[in-house]
């Protein structure tokens, strides 16, 4: 395939997408997270079912602190390692990853993944099935915390506050050792292993967001950091109009953990697929000022590429002072997110 044609094209997400109903049904079952619902997943590379010998590649999450920044790509890559190579349009990314020696095949493989973010690829990395029970148990527990403490409070809740809530409220229940070990392993694991290349912005699982530093946005249930983040949001509303809404603001490590674990369940244990749609905990810029916007009445489509077709987004594009965190064909292994406003 012509490289320029591929770069200029846009692939819609292909089959094998599971909806939210799948996630919550999965929470109530004991089926293996790596057993496909269909006879076999369709591989977007070929559009065909995999051979009978096709096997998912489970990994063991290691309790290892990742190196600072984004790891350098492996100089020589095997075919099944292509998902671990970030690419871009210049010889060196802002994070210092050199890409000028990548082949057309490697570029195509990377772009195909983020453009087909909700598809299953042969080289995707799955959570080791031994973690299935604790994944389901911990995700239920976090959902219980959010339900009892309230959505807004949960957005700001620190890890220590989560532990205290579990100890103090019998309807939540204390977090057990296996849950805490799992949360730490997920937080400190290096997501480069499964294809996410964003910067780690929170190095400690117990990092907290001071309540005095945030402002609640009326009619949203969300908070923004005072200063640059709040000022930018207010300016956007003034320049674009009152149809613009805040759909997600500040998110703590606990909130991001819950979102990522739920997305992993929704993705049937596929960590690569989950991370193409949602930053792993510790890597979300929502913790340091980024926020999501949408259009009133647009519903769930605010979190799809459809938002880029709205008049609100066109106005944003004309303003000139707004950047989005994950543009098309970005270097982070993440889908296009036209709703995600970048700070700094």
C-alpha positions as CSV (number, residue, x, y, z in Angstrom):
1,X,0.0,0.0,0.0
2,X,1.3,3.5,-0.9
3,X,2.6,5.1,2.3
4,X,1.3,8.6,1.5
5,X,-2.2,7.2,0.7
6,X,-2.2,5.3,4.0
7,X,-1.1,8.4,6.0
8,X,-3.8,10.5,4.4
9,X,-6.5,7.9,4.8
10,X,-8.7,7.4,7.8
11,X,-9.7,3.9,9.0
12,X,-12.9,3.6,11.0
13,X,-12.9,1.4,14.0
14,X,-13.6,-2.2,12.8
15,X,-15.4,-5.1,14.3
16,X,-15.2,-6.9,17.6
17,X,-16.2,-3.9,19.7
18,X,-18.0,-4.7,22.9
19,X,-20.4,-2.2,24.5
20,X,-20.9,-1.3,28.1
21,X,-23.5,-4.0,28.5
22,X,-20.8,-6.5,27.9
23,X,-18.6,-5.0,30.7
24,X,-21.3,-5.2,33.3
25,X,-22.5,-8.6,32.2
26,X,-18.9,-9.8,32.5
27,X,-18.7,-8.4,36.0
28,X,-21.5,-10.9,36.9
29,X,-19.8,-14.0,35.4
30,X,-16.8,-16.1,35.9
31,X,-15.9,-16.7,32.2
32,X,-12.2,-16.2,31.3
33,X,-11.4,-12.7,30.2
34,X,-9.4,-14.0,27.2
35,X,-12.0,-16.3,25.8
36,X,-13.6,-14.7,22.8
37,X,-17.4,-14.4,22.6
38,X,-17.3,-15.3,18.9
39,X,-15.6,-18.4,17.4
40,X,-12.5,-16.3,16.8
41,X,-11.6,-12.6,16.5
42,X,-11.3,-10.9,13.1
43,X,-7.8,-9.6,12.5
44,X,-8.0,-6.0,11.1
45,X,-4.7,-6.6,9.3
46,X,-6.3,-9.1,6.9
47,X,-10.0,-9.0,7.6
48,X,-9.9,-12.7,8.1
49,X,-10.2,-15.0,11.2
50,X,-6.9,-16.0,12.7
51,X,-5.5,-19.5,12.1
52,X,-6.6,-22.2,14.5
53,X,-3.2,-22.0,16.2
54,X,-3.6,-18.3,17.1
55,X,-3.0,-17.6,20.7
56,X,-3.5,-14.5,22.7
57,X,-0.3,-13.3,24.5
58,X,-0.9,-12.9,28.2
59,X,1.6,-11.0,30.3
60,X,2.3,-10.8,34.0
61,X,2.1,-7.3,35.4
62,X,5.3,-6.7,37.2
63,X,5.6,-4.6,40.3
64,X,8.3,-2.4,38.8
65,X,8.5,1.4,38.8
66,X,8.8,2.6,35.1
67,X,11.7,4.6,34.0
68,X,11.2,8.4,33.8
69,X,9.7,9.5,30.5
70,X,8.9,7.3,27.6
71,X,11.1,4.2,27.0
72,X,13.1,4.1,23.8
73,X,11.9,1.7,21.2
74,X,13.7,-1.6,20.7
75,X,16.2,-1.1,17.9
76,X,15.3,-4.3,16.1
77,X,11.6,-5.3,16.2
78,X,10.0,-8.6,15.5
79,X,6.6,-8.6,13.7
80,X,4.7,-9.1,16.9
81,X,6.5,-6.2,18.6
82,X,5.3,-3.5,16.2
83,X,2.7,-2.3,18.7
84,X,5.5,-1.1,20.9
85,X,7.0,1.4,18.4
86,X,5.7,5.0,18.5
87,X,5.9,6.9,15.3
88,X,5.4,10.5,13.9
89,X,6.1,12.9,11.1
90,X,9.5,14.1,12.3
91,X,12.8,12.4,13.0
92,X,12.5,12.9,16.7
93,X,9.4,13.2,18.9
94,X,9.2,15.8,21.6
95,X,9.9,13.0,24.1
96,X,13.2,12.2,22.3
97,X,12.1,8.9,20.5
98,X,13.9,8.6,17.2
99,X,11.6,7.4,14.4
100,X,13.4,8.2,11.2
101,X,14.6,4.6,10.8
102,X,11.2,3.0,11.0
103,X,10.1,1.1,8.0
104,X,6.8,1.7,6.1
105,X,5.6,-1.6,7.6
106,X,6.2,-0.4,11.1
107,X,4.5,3.0,10.4
108,X,1.5,1.3,8.9
109,X,1.2,-1.1,11.8
110,X,1.2,1.7,14.3
111,X,-1.3,3.9,12.5
112,X,-3.6,1.0,11.8
113,X,-3.9,0.3,15.6
114,X,-4.8,3.9,16.7
115,X,-7.1,4.4,13.7
116,X,-8.8,1.1,14.5
117,X,-8.6,1.6,18.2
118,X,-11.5,-0.6,19.2
119,X,-10.5,-3.6,17.1
120,X,-8.5,-6.7,18.1
121,X,-5.0,-7.1,16.7
122,X,-3.0,-10.3,16.7
123,X,-0.1,-8.5,18.6
124,X,-2.4,-7.1,21.3
125,X,-1.3,-7.8,24.9
126,X,-3.7,-9.3,27.4
127,X,-3.9,-9.3,31.1
128,X,-2.7,-12.6,32.5
129,X,-5.8,-14.7,33.3
130,X,-4.6,-15.3,36.8
131,X,-5.6,-11.7,37.6
132,X,-9.2,-12.2,36.4
133,X,-10.8,-12.8,39.7
134,X,-9.1,-9.9,41.5
135,X,-9.7,-7.6,38.5
136,X,-13.5,-8.2,38.8
137,X,-13.4,-8.0,42.5
138,X,-11.5,-4.8,42.7
139,X,-13.5,-3.1,39.9
140,X,-16.7,-3.9,41.8
141,X,-15.2,-2.6,45.0
142,X,-14.2,0.7,43.3
143,X,-17.7,1.0,41.8
144,X,-19.1,0.6,45.3
145,X,-16.9,3.4,46.6
146,X,-18.1,5.8,43.8
147,X,-21.7,4.9,44.4
148,X,-21.6,5.4,48.1
149,X,-19.3,8.5,48.2
150,X,-20.8,10.2,45.2
151,X,-19.6,10.8,41.6
152,X,-18.1,14.3,42.3
153,X,-16.3,13.2,45.4
154,X,-14.9,10.1,43.7
155,X,-13.4,12.3,41.0
156,X,-11.1,13.9,43.6
157,X,-10.6,10.9,46.0
158,X,-7.0,10.0,46.8
159,X,-5.8,6.5,47.4
160,X,-5.5,7.1,51.1
161,X,-9.0,8.6,51.2
162,X,-10.3,5.5,49.4
163,X,-8.7,3.2,52.0
164,X,-10.2,5.3,54.8
165,X,-13.6,5.2,53.3
166,X,-13.4,1.4,53.1
167,X,-12.4,1.2,56.8
168,X,-15.0,3.6,58.0
169,X,-18.1,2.6,56.0
170,X,-19.4,-1.0,56.2
171,X,-21.4,-0.6,53.0
172,X,-18.1,-0.1,51.2
173,X,-15.9,-2.5,53.1
174,X,-12.2,-2.5,53.7
175,X,-9.9,-3.2,50.7
176,X,-8.1,-6.6,51.0
177,X,-4.5,-7.3,50.4
178,X,-5.0,-8.9,47.0
179,X,-6.9,-5.9,45.8
180,X,-4.3,-3.4,47.0
181,X,-1.4,-5.5,45.5
182,X,-3.3,-5.6,42.2
183,X,-3.9,-1.8,42.2
184,X,-0.2,-1.2,42.9
185,X,0.9,-3.6,40.2
186,X,-1.4,-1.9,37.6
187,X,-0.2,1.6,38.7
188,X,3.5,0.9,38.6
189,X,3.6,-1.4,35.5
190,X,5.1,0.2,32.5
191,X,2.3,0.5,29.8
192,X,4.9,0.7,27.1
193,X,4.7,-3.1,27.3
194,X,1.2,-3.0,25.9
195,X,1.4,0.0,23.5
196,X,0.7,3.2,25.5
197,X,3.5,5.8,25.2
198,X,2.2,8.8,27.1
199,X,4.2,10.4,29.8
200,X,3.7,9.4,33.4
201,X,2.5,12.5,35.3
202,X,1.8,11.0,38.7
203,X,4.7,8.9,40.1
204,X,3.1,8.0,43.4
205,X,-0.2,6.1,43.7
206,X,-1.0,8.2,46.8
207,X,-0.7,11.6,45.0
208,X,-3.6,13.7,46.1
209,X,-5.5,16.7,44.5
210,X,-5.9,19.4,47.2
211,X,-9.6,20.4,47.5
212,X,-8.5,24.1,47.9
213,X,-7.0,24.0,44.4
214,X,-10.2,23.0,42.5
215,X,-13.5,24.7,41.6
216,X,-16.7,22.9,41.0
217,X,-18.3,23.6,37.7
218,X,-22.1,24.2,38.0
219,X,-24.4,21.6,36.5
220,X,-21.6,19.3,35.5
221,X,-20.6,17.2,38.6
222,X,-17.0,17.9,37.7
223,X,-14.2,20.0,39.0
224,X,-11.4,22.0,37.4
225,X,-8.1,23.1,38.8
226,X,-8.1,26.8,39.6
227,X,-5.9,29.0,37.5
228,X,-5.0,28.1,33.9
229,X,-7.5,25.2,33.6
230,X,-10.5,27.0,35.0
231,X,-9.6,30.2,33.1
232,X,-9.3,28.4,29.8
233,X,-12.6,26.7,30.3
234,X,-14.4,30.0,31.1
235,X,-12.8,31.6,28.0
236,X,-14.0,28.7,25.8
237,X,-17.5,29.1,27.1
238,X,-17.4,32.8,26.5
239,X,-16.0,32.4,22.9
240,X,-18.0,29.4,21.8
241,X,-21.3,29.7,23.6
242,X,-23.5,28.2,26.2
243,X,-23.9,24.9,24.3
244,X,-20.4,24.0,25.4
245,X,-20.3,21.8,28.5
246,X,-17.6,20.2,30.7
247,X,-17.9,16.4,30.4
248,X,-14.9,15.5,32.5
249,X,-12.5,17.6,34.6
250,X,-10.0,16.7,37.3
251,X,-9.6,13.0,37.9
252,X,-7.6,11.4,40.7
253,X,-5.5,8.3,40.4
254,X,-8.3,6.3,42.1
255,X,-10.9,7.6,39.5
256,X,-8.5,6.8,36.6
257,X,-7.8,3.4,38.0
258,X,-11.5,2.6,38.1
259,X,-12.0,3.8,34.5
260,X,-9.0,1.8,33.3
261,X,-10.0,-1.4,35.0
262,X,-13.6,-1.1,33.7
263,X,-12.3,-0.5,30.2
264,X,-10.0,-3.5,30.5
265,X,-13.1,-5.6,31.4
266,X,-15.0,-4.1,28.5
267,X,-12.1,-5.0,26.3
268,X,-12.2,-8.6,27.5
269,X,-8.8,-8.3,29.2
270,X,-7.1,-6.7,26.2
271,X,-4.7,-4.1,27.8
272,X,-3.6,-2.8,24.4
273,X,-7.1,-2.1,23.3
274,X,-8.1,-0.5,26.6
275,X,-5.1,1.8,26.5
276,X,-5.9,3.0,23.0
277,X,-9.0,4.6,24.4
278,X,-8.0,5.5,28.0
279,X,-4.7,6.5,29.7
280,X,-3.5,4.0,32.3
281,X,-3.6,5.4,35.9
282,X,-0.7,7.8,36.6
283,X,-0.6,8.7,32.9
284,X,-3.8,10.8,32.7
285,X,-3.3,14.5,32.2
286,X,-6.7,15.0,33.8
287,X,-4.8,14.9,37.0
288,X,-2.8,18.0,36.2
289,X,-5.3,20.2,34.3
290,X,-6.6,18.7,31.1
291,X,-10.3,18.5,30.7
292,X,-13.0,17.2,28.3
293,X,-15.6,19.3,26.6
294,X,-18.8,18.4,24.7
295,X,-22.0,19.8,23.2
296,X,-25.2,19.9,25.2
297,X,-27.6,17.2,23.9
298,X,-24.9,15.3,22.0
299,X,-24.7,12.6,24.6
300,X,-22.2,9.8,24.2
301,X,-21.2,11.1,20.8
302,X,-19.2,13.7,22.6
303,X,-16.6,11.0,23.3
304,X,-16.4,9.9,19.6
305,X,-14.8,11.4,16.5
306,X,-18.3,12.7,15.8
307,X,-17.6,15.6,18.1
308,X,-15.2,16.9,15.5
309,X,-18.1,17.5,13.1
310,X,-20.0,19.8,15.5
311,X,-20.1,23.6,15.1
312,X,-18.6,23.9,18.6
313,X,-15.5,22.0,17.5
314,X,-15.2,24.1,14.3
315,X,-15.3,27.2,16.5
316,X,-12.5,25.8,18.7
317,X,-10.4,25.0,15.6
318,X,-10.7,28.7,14.5
319,X,-9.8,30.1,17.9
320,X,-6.1,29.4,17.5
321,X,-5.3,29.3,21.2
322,X,-6.6,25.7,22.0
323,X,-4.7,22.4,21.6
324,X,-6.0,18.9,22.0
325,X,-4.0,16.3,23.8
326,X,-4.4,13.4,21.3
327,X,-4.7,14.6,17.7
328,X,-5.0,12.3,14.7
329,X,-2.0,10.0,14.2
330,X,-0.4,11.0,17.5
331,X,2.7,9.5,19.0
332,X,1.1,8.1,22.2
333,X,-0.8,5.0,21.0
334,X,-4.1,6.7,21.6
335,X,-7.1,7.3,19.4
336,X,-8.1,10.7,18.1
337,X,-9.8,12.6,20.9
338,X,-11.1,16.0,19.6
339,X,-12.9,16.6,23.0
340,X,-9.7,16.4,25.1
341,X,-8.3,19.9,25.8
342,X,-4.6,20.1,26.5
343,X,-3.1,22.3,29.2
344,X,0.4,23.5,29.1
